[in-house]
Amino acid sequence: MTITSKLLDLTMQIQQISAPTFHEGPRGEFVRDLFIKENLKEVSIDSLGNVFGRLPGKQKKTKALIVSAHLDTVFPPNINLQIKKEAERIYAPGIGDNSLGVAALFGILWSLREKKIELPHDVWFVANVGEEGLGDLRGMRGVVERFGSQVLGYLVLEGLAYGHVYHRAIGVRRYRITTKTRGGHSWSDYGQPSAVHELAALVTELTSIRLPREPRTTMNIGTIQGGTGINVLAAEAKCELDLRSEDPHTLADLIQQVETMLIEADRADVKVMAEVIGERPAGEITVDHPLVKLAVDCLAEQGVSAILTVGSTDANIPLSQKIPAVVMGITTGGGAHTVNEYIDIEPVERGLNAVVRFVEKVS
């Protein structure tokens, strides 16, 4: 069996293990057991659920390369994880984001061993938790805290990012906004404030803020809920707000505008509360940084012109601390974060070759 075939088989095994954010345990234990089977050193799971395994290098006391992939998916535990395999594609929830990325940790290891390549430096393979949604990159925060700045850098693997090199991190701030009123009956108490009405008016005001196209800046109300019945003036309503920008200063200005609106909306008969539920710091390395140039060169070897881009990924954490990091992918595909997610089979071999070459050549 070829390494590509083994990689795809392992990808499907990993995909079949449910791993919603905050519930990655079973998938992490599966990866831990495979790290042990592959004879990696110092295999462990930390208190957050991150899984670690070290491939020793020839030289001692050198800086290590950290190669990571996030374990978690956006799908709830009750999602149907059925796989549909076609000649050119594999369909399954989470197959590309990020089952393939996790499996590629092993694909890199197998490829290095098949080529009998012994690296001068250690490589730490890490399967981390908390990348998606309200995980708030908690897993990668723990990883970076463990290794500090004394590393060669980070290679973050995403299954569906083939051809892209992420070297800039989008800043993100997330809020849970709650409105509270006395509530009452929709007829007899008509005229009294409803928490749902007040929240709806606030959302309308927030989304009327004009956002710049350059630097790209976005706002999204992702969830909204409240009330207990059709004929009830709601006593409580909530929404979740996501703010993003390529530029930290632009994001800071937007945050100030939003928080001013929230303060102004709060009054005696309508309480408005905002809780920060997520913060992803921004950061970047330049296009001429050695890790970026190496990633571009490794893709060029596979006949691909790299697209240099920005995103909100695990790389936010090292980049925000001025630790070099890039994100690379294994294949193309589509439908990410939907039940119709798929990966393209044909590019997988080249995608794996590119990240293997990166690990070989980094210094």
Buried (B, 14 or more C-beta within 10 A) or exposed (E): EEBBEBBBEBBBEBBBBBBBBBBBBEBBBBBBEBBEEBEBEEBEBBEBBBBBBBBBBEEEEBBBBBBBBBBBBBBEEEBEBEEEEEEEBBBBBBBBBBBBBBBBBBBBBBBBBEEEEEBEBBBBBBBBBBBBBEBBBBBBBBBBEBBEEEBBBBBBBBBBBBBBBBBBBBBBBBBBBBBBBEBBEBEEBEEBBBBBBBBBBBBEBBEEEEBEEEBBBEBEBEEBEBBEEEEBBBBBBBBBBBBBBBBBEBBEBBBEBBEEBBEEBEEEEBBBEBEEBBEBBBBBBEEEBEBBBBBBBBBEEBEBEBEBEBBBBBBBBBBBBEBBBBBBBBBBBBBBEEBEBBBBBEBBBBBBBBBBBBBBEBE
